[in-house]
């Protein structure tokens, strides 16, 4: 039996307001177009994150404080 691999993705709008979260499992894919996101590893995962270039290190990122576990909103 394969291990359960889970990753929570937290979605934010362009003003850094938290919107909701989704739990990804093996085979799931997300496409991030605008706004922000954060990841919380729930169980060991292997993931590939692809970023469209050019990549200029931390110069193209805005870092902000994410939510804590008590604020998580998951869809029904």
C-alpha distances in whole Angstrom, upper triangle without the diagonal:
4,6,9,12,15,19,22,25,28,31,35,38,40,42,39,39,35,34,31,27,24,20,18,15,13,16,19,22,25,29,31,35,37,37,35,31,29,25,24,21,19,15,15,16,17,20,23,26,29,32,35,38,40,38,41,39,39,43,41,39,40,38,38,37,34,33,31,29,31,32,29,30,27,28,27
4,7,9,12,16,19,22,25,28,32,35,37,39,36,36,32,31,28,24,21,18,15,12,10,13,15,19,22,25,28,31,33,33,31,28,26,22,21,17,16,13,12,12,13,16,19,22,25,28,31,34,36,34,37,35,36,39,37,35,36,34,35,34,31,30,29,26,29,30,27,27,25,26,26
4,6,10,13,16,19,23,26,29,33,35,37,33,33,30,29,26,22,19,15,14,11,10,13,15,18,21,25,26,30,32,31,29,25,23,19,18,14,12,9,9,10,12,14,18,21,24,27,31,33,35,33,35,33,34,37,35,33,34,32,32,30,27,27,26,23,26,27,24,25,22,24,24
4,6,10,13,16,19,22,26,29,32,34,30,30,26,26,22,18,16,12,11,8,8,12,13,16,18,22,24,28,29,29,26,22,20,17,15,12,10,7,8,9,11,14,17,20,23,26,29,32,34,32,34,32,32,35,33,31,31,29,29,28,25,24,23,20,23,24,20,21,19,20,20
4,7,10,13,17,20,23,27,29,31,27,27,24,23,20,16,14,10,8,6,6,10,11,14,16,19,21,24,26,25,23,19,17,13,12,9,8,5,6,5,8,10,14,16,19,22,26,28,30,28,31,28,28,31,30,27,28,26,26,25,22,21,21,18,21,22,19,20,18,19,20
4,7,10,13,16,20,23,26,27,24,24,20,20,16,13,10,6,6,5,7,11,10,12,14,17,18,22,23,22,20,16,14,11,9,7,5,5,7,7,10,10,14,15,19,21,24,27,29,27,29,27,27,30,28,25,25,23,23,22,19,18,17,15,18,18,15,16,14,16,17
4,6,10,13,16,20,22,24,20,20,17,17,14,10,8,6,5,7,9,12,10,11,12,15,15,19,20,19,16,12,10,7,6,5,5,7,8,7,9,9,12,13,16,18,22,24,26,24,26,24,23,26,24,21,21,20,19,18,15,15,15,13,17,16,13,14,13,15,17
4,6,10,13,17,19,21,17,17,14,13,10,7,6,4,6,9,12,14,12,12,11,14,14,18,18,16,14,10,8,6,5,6,7,10,12,11,13,12,14,14,17,19,22,25,27,24,26,24,23,25,23,20,20,18,17,16,12,12,12,11,13,13,10,11,10,12,15
4,6,10,13,16,17,14,14,11,11,9,5,5,6,7,11,14,15,12,11,9,11,11,14,14,13,10,7,6,5,7,9,10,13,14,13,14,12,14,12,15,16,19,22,24,22,23,22,20,23,20,17,17,16,15,14,11,11,12,12,15,13,10,11,10,12,16
4,7,10,13,14,11,11,7,8,6,4,7,9,11,14,17,18,15,14,12,13,11,14,13,11,8,5,5,6,8,11,13,16,17,16,18,16,17,15,17,18,20,23,24,22,24,22,20,22,20,16,15,14,13,12,8,8,10,11,13,10,8,9,9,12,15
4,7,10,11,9,9,6,6,6,6,8,11,13,17,19,19,16,14,11,11,9,11,10,7,6,5,7,9,12,15,16,19,21,19,20,17,18,16,17,17,19,21,23,22,23,22,20,21,18,15,14,14,13,13,10,10,13,14,15,12,10,10,11,12,16
4,7,8,5,5,4,5,7,9,12,15,17,20,23,23,19,18,14,14,11,11,9,6,5,6,8,12,14,17,19,22,24,22,23,20,20,18,19,18,19,22,23,21,22,21,19,20,17,14,12,12,11,11,9,10,14,15,16,13,12,12,13,15,19
4,5,5,5,7,7,10,12,15,18,19,23,26,25,22,19,16,14,11,11,7,4,6,9,12,15,18,21,23,26,27,26,26,23,23,20,20,19,20,22,23,22,23,22,20,20,17,15,13,14,12,14,12,13,17,19,19,16,15,14,16,17,20
4,5,7,10,10,14,16,18,21,22,26,28,27,24,21,18,16,12,11,7,4,7,10,13,17,20,23,25,28,29,27,28,24,24,20,20,18,18,20,21,20,20,20,18,17,14,13,11,12,12,14,14,15,19,21,22,19,18,18,20,20,24
4,6,9,11,14,17,20,23,24,28,30,30,27,24,20,19,15,14,11,8,9,12,14,18,21,24,26,29,31,29,30,27,26,23,23,21,22,23,23,22,22,22,19,18,16,14,11,12,11,13,13,14,18,21,21,17,18,18,20,21,25
4,6,9,12,14,17,20,21,25,28,28,24,22,19,18,14,14,11,7,7,9,11,15,17,21,23,26,27,26,27,24,24,21,22,20,21,23,23,22,21,20,17,18,16,13,10,10,8,9,9,11,14,17,18,14,15,15,18,20,23
4,6,10,12,16,19,21,25,28,28,24,23,19,19,16,16,13,9,9,10,12,15,17,21,22,26,27,26,28,25,25,23,24,22,24,26,26,25,25,24,21,21,19,16,13,13,10,10,9,10,13,16,16,12,13,13,15,17,20
4,6,9,12,15,18,21,25,25,21,20,17,17,15,16,13,10,9,9,10,13,14,18,19,22,24,23,25,23,23,21,23,22,24,26,27,25,26,24,22,23,20,17,15,14,11,10,8,8,11,12,13,9,9,9,12,14,17
4,7,10,14,16,20,23,23,20,19,15,16,14,14,13,10,10,10,11,14,15,19,19,23,25,24,25,23,23,21,23,22,24,26,28,26,27,26,24,25,22,19,17,17,15,14,11,10,13,14,14,10,9,8,10,11,14
4,7,10,13,17,20,21,17,17,14,15,14,15,14,12,11,10,11,12,13,16,16,20,22,21,23,21,22,20,22,22,24,27,29,27,28,27,25,26,24,21,19,18,16,15,12,10,12,12,12,9,7,5,6,8,11
4,7,10,13,17,17,14,14,12,14,13,16,15,13,12,9,9,9,10,13,13,16,18,17,19,17,19,18,20,21,23,26,28,26,28,26,24,26,23,20,19,18,16,15,12,10,12,11,12,10,6,6,5,8,11
4,6,10,13,14,11,11,10,13,13,16,16,15,14,11,11,10,10,12,12,14,16,15,17,15,17,16,19,20,23,26,28,26,28,27,26,28,25,22,21,20,19,18,15,14,14,13,15,13,9,8,6,7,10
4,7,10,12,9,11,11,14,15,18,19,18,16,13,12,10,9,10,9,11,13,12,14,13,16,16,19,21,23,27,29,27,29,27,26,29,26,23,23,22,21,20,16,15,15,13,15,15,11,11,8,10,12
4,7,8,6,8,9,12,14,17,19,19,17,13,13,10,10,10,10,11,12,10,12,10,13,13,16,19,21,25,27,25,28,26,26,28,26,23,24,22,22,21,18,18,18,16,19,18,14,14,12,13,15
4,6,6,9,11,15,17,20,22,22,20,17,16,13,13,11,10,10,11,9,10,10,13,15,18,20,23,27,29,27,30,28,28,31,28,26,27,25,25,25,21,21,21,19,21,21,17,17,14,15,16
4,6,9,12,15,18,21,24,24,22,19,18,15,15,13,13,11,11,9,9,9,12,14,17,20,23,26,28,27,30,28,29,31,29,27,28,27,28,27,24,24,24,22,25,25,21,21,18,19,20
4,7,10,13,16,20,22,23,22,19,19,17,17,16,16,15,15,12,11,10,11,14,15,19,21,24,27,26,29,28,29,31,28,27,28,28,28,28,25,25,26,24,27,26,23,22,19,19,20
4,7,10,13,17,19,20,19,16,16,14,15,14,15,15,15,12,12,10,11,12,14,17,19,23,26,25,28,27,27,29,26,25,26,25,26,26,22,22,23,22,24,23,20,19,16,16,18
4,7,10,13,16,17,16,14,15,14,16,15,17,17,17,13,13,10,10,10,11,14,16,19,22,21,25,24,24,26,23,22,23,23,24,24,21,22,23,23,25,23,20,19,17,17,19
4,6,10,12,13,13,11,12,12,15,15,17,18,18,15,15,11,11,10,11,12,14,18,20,20,23,22,22,24,20,19,20,20,21,22,19,20,22,21,23,21,18,17,16,16,18
4,6,9,12,12,11,13,14,17,18,20,21,21,18,17,14,12,10,10,10,12,15,18,18,20,20,21,22,18,17,18,19,20,22,19,21,23,23,25,23,20,19,18,18,21
4,6,8,8,8,11,13,16,18,20,22,22,19,18,15,13,11,10,10,11,14,16,16,18,18,18,19,15,14,15,16,17,19,17,18,21,22,24,21,19,18,18,18,21
4,7,9,10,14,16,19,21,24,26,26,23,22,18,17,14,12,11,11,14,16,16,18,19,19,19,15,14,15,17,18,20,19,20,24,24,26,23,21,20,20,20,23
4,7,9,13,16,19,22,24,26,27,24,24,20,19,15,15,13,13,15,17,17,18,19,18,17,14,13,13,15,15,18,16,18,22,23,25,21,20,19,20,20,23
4,7,11,14,17,20,23,25,26,24,24,21,20,16,16,14,15,17,18,18,19,18,17,17,13,12,10,12,12,14,13,15,19,20,22,18,17,17,18,19,22
4,7,11,14,17,19,22,23,21,21,18,17,14,15,13,15,17,18,17,18,16,15,15,12,10,9,9,9,11,10,12,16,17,19,16,15,16,17,18,22
4,7,10,13,16,18,19,17,18,15,15,12,14,13,16,18,19,17,19,17,15,17,14,11,11,10,10,11,9,11,14,15,17,15,13,14,15,16,20
4,7,10,13,15,16,15,16,14,14,12,15,15,18,20,21,18,19,17,15,18,16,12,12,10,10,9,7,9,11,12,15,13,12,14,14,17,20
4,6,9,12,13,11,13,11,13,11,14,15,19,21,22,20,21,18,17,20,18,15,15,13,13,12,9,10,12,12,15,14,12,14,14,17,20
4,6,9,11,10,13,12,15,14,18,19,22,24,26,23,24,21,20,23,21,18,18,15,15,13,10,10,10,9,13,13,11,13,13,17,19
4,6,7,7,10,10,14,14,18,20,23,25,27,24,25,23,22,25,24,21,21,18,18,16,14,14,13,12,16,16,14,16,15,18,21
4,7,8,12,13,16,17,21,23,26,29,30,28,29,26,25,29,27,24,24,21,21,19,16,15,13,11,14,15,13,15,14,17,19
4,6,10,12,16,17,21,23,27,29,31,28,30,27,27,30,29,26,26,24,24,22,19,18,17,15,18,19,17,19,17,20,21
4,7,10,14,16,19,22,26,28,29,27,28,26,26,29,28,25,26,24,24,23,20,20,19,18,21,22,20,22,20,23,24
4,6,10,12,16,19,22,25,26,24,26,24,24,27,26,23,25,23,23,23,20,21,20,19,22,23,20,21,20,22,24
4,7,10,13,17,20,22,24,22,24,22,23,26,24,23,24,23,24,24,22,23,23,22,25,25,22,24,22,24,26
4,7,10,13,16,19,21,19,21,20,20,23,21,20,22,21,22,22,20,21,22,21,25,24,21,23,21,23,25
4,6,10,13,15,17,16,19,17,19,21,19,18,21,20,22,23,21,23,24,24,27,26,23,24,23,24,27
4,7,10,12,15,13,16,14,16,18,16,15,17,17,19,21,19,21,23,23,26,25,22,23,22,24,26
4,7,9,12,11,14,14,16,17,15,15,17,18,21,23,21,24,26,26,29,27,25,26,25,26,29
4,6,8,8,11,11,13,14,11,12,15,16,19,21,21,23,26,27,30,28,26,26,26,27,30
4,7,8,11,13,15,15,12,13,16,18,21,24,23,26,29,30,33,30,28,29,28,29,32
3,5,8,11,13,13,10,13,16,19,22,25,25,28,30,32,35,32,31,31,31,32,35
4,6,9,12,11,9,12,16,18,22,25,25,29,31,33,36,34,32,33,33,34,37
4,6,9,9,8,10,14,16,19,22,23,26,29,31,33,31,30,31,31,33,36
4,7,6,6,9,13,15,18,22,23,26,29,31,34,32,31,32,33,35,38
4,5,7,8,11,12,16,19,20,24,26,28,31,30,29,30,31,33,37
4,5,5,8,9,13,16,17,21,23,26,29,27,27,28,30,32,35
4,6,8,10,14,18,19,23,26,29,31,29,29,30,31,33,37
4,7,10,13,17,18,22,25,27,30,27,27,28,29,30,34
4,6,10,13,14,18,21,23,26,24,23,25,26,28,31
4,7,10,12,16,19,22,24,21,21,23,24,26,30
4,7,9,13,16,19,21,19,19,21,23,25,29
4,6,10,13,16,18,16,16,19,21,24,27
4,7,9,13,14,13,14,17,19,22,26
4,7,10,12,10,10,13,15,19,22
4,7,8,6,7,10,13,16,19
4,6,6,7,11,13,17,20
4,5,6,9,11,15,17
4,6,9,11,15,17
4,6,10,13,15
4,6,10,12
4,7,9
4,6
4
